[in-house]
Amino acid sequence: MIPTEQRATAIVPSLVEEAVAAPSMHNAQPWKFTHRSGSRRLSLYGDPDRTLPVGDPDQRALHIGCGAALLNLRVAAAHRGWTAVTELLPDPHDPWHLADVLLEESPGATDLRLADLQPAVRRRRTSRLPFSDERIPPEIWDELSAAALLEGVRLIVPGTWHADAVMDLVYDAELLESASDAMRAEIITWTRTGRAGEGPATEGVPSYAFGPRQHGTTAPVRDFDVPHSSPAREAAVFEERPQTALLGTAADLPVDWLRAGQGMERVLLQATLDGLATSLISQPLEWPELRDLARDPRSRTGFVQMVFRFGYGPGGPATPRRPVSEALEVT
């Protein structure tokens, strides 16, 4: 019989392949995995070379993206009959060492709620396309809120005034972004339009994923075509009242950001299974003067970590991912 450690080593590449399907800010894919061959341990690191110094100076979004990859890895393990026992921030002397995962073979004790999410890992897409005005039923909102709670975070569905306030913050963030040469240059660095000198096609946001231009500005969808280098993009009418939700944590430390990333991805996978199209709204959270204003002061959510846009409509196209050989080091 093949030892457990060897079986664990055999499945690690497939686990990482599903882990890296996670979303990350500007599709920077800021993760690195390491695995010692013949062991059951897998480590997750943030990649200092994939930081966003302007939009994410504290690496909060980096932690959230890596947390999302960690959730995908846990889902992939559960789907294969393994349990991924996770320790966050295991080395206080190395802030880039974000998590250790010990793979335990547990066919009879697999977390079925995690395993059931696996079909959504590949199907989840960020959609910058218009959604319909059909309202999401309360039972689905309840299911999404429960998914967040399972990861120790809260999903808040804002009332009318709060939703309008968040939309106003999106517009404010767009104005700040348009006035910041540094922010615009960073976004351009992570877009792929066929310009000379662009980075690899396996990362960043490709022009085919920009979505159409908006008639008006009703939906909080980021326009990655900062220099307007895609003149052939069509314009479209987006939903009049976007359906949004906020993901929050009680504290605002790196460990909370990692939990938020896992909660974010669990919500996105559940939404995908529920037939919803999804996109992420981070613009107001990238500006310290706006982020604190995103929360409802009457709620128990201390810090907003992500804003979602949900609805019924087409899913976005798949965006590129680096090959597993670039994201995983086996020693």
Number of C-alpha atoms within 10 A of each C-alpha: 3 6 8 15 16 13 14 23 19 13 13 23 19 13 21 25 21 22 28 27 23 28 27 23 21 19 20 23 27 25 27 22 24 18 19 13 17 16 15 20 21 24 21 24 20 22 18 13 9 13 19 21 12 16 23 15 12 13 18 22 27 28 27 29 30 31 32 28 29 32 28 30 26 26 29 29 29 27 22 16 18 23 23 26 12 18 13 17 19 14 13 9 8 10 12 17 19 25 22 22 20 17 23 19 20 14 13 9 11 19 19 13 13 20 18 16 20 23 15 19 25 15 15 26 23 18 24 26 26 24 25 15 15 11 12 13 8 9 9 15 16 12 15 24 20 18 24 25 15 14 18 16 24 25 26 22 18 18 12 9 10 15 20 14 17 25 22 15 21 23 17 16 21 17 11 15 20 13 11 12 10 14 17 17 13 15 19 19 15 21 25 22 17 12 9 7 7 14 14 11 16 16 18 24 24 22 17 15 18 22 22 19 20 17 12 11 14 15 23 25 24 18 14 20 21 15 9 10 12 13 7 8 15 11 12 14 16 23 17 14 16 22 20 23 23 24 24 28 21 14 13 15 10 20 18 23 25 27 23 31 32 29 29 32 26 27 24 31 28 24 22 22 18 13 14 21 25 26 24 23 20 21 23 26 24 17 18 9 10 17 20 15 16 23 23 21 11 7 10 13 20 17 20 24 25 25 25 22 22 22 24 17 17 17 21 20 18 16 19 16 20 16 12 18 11 11 21 20 16 14 8
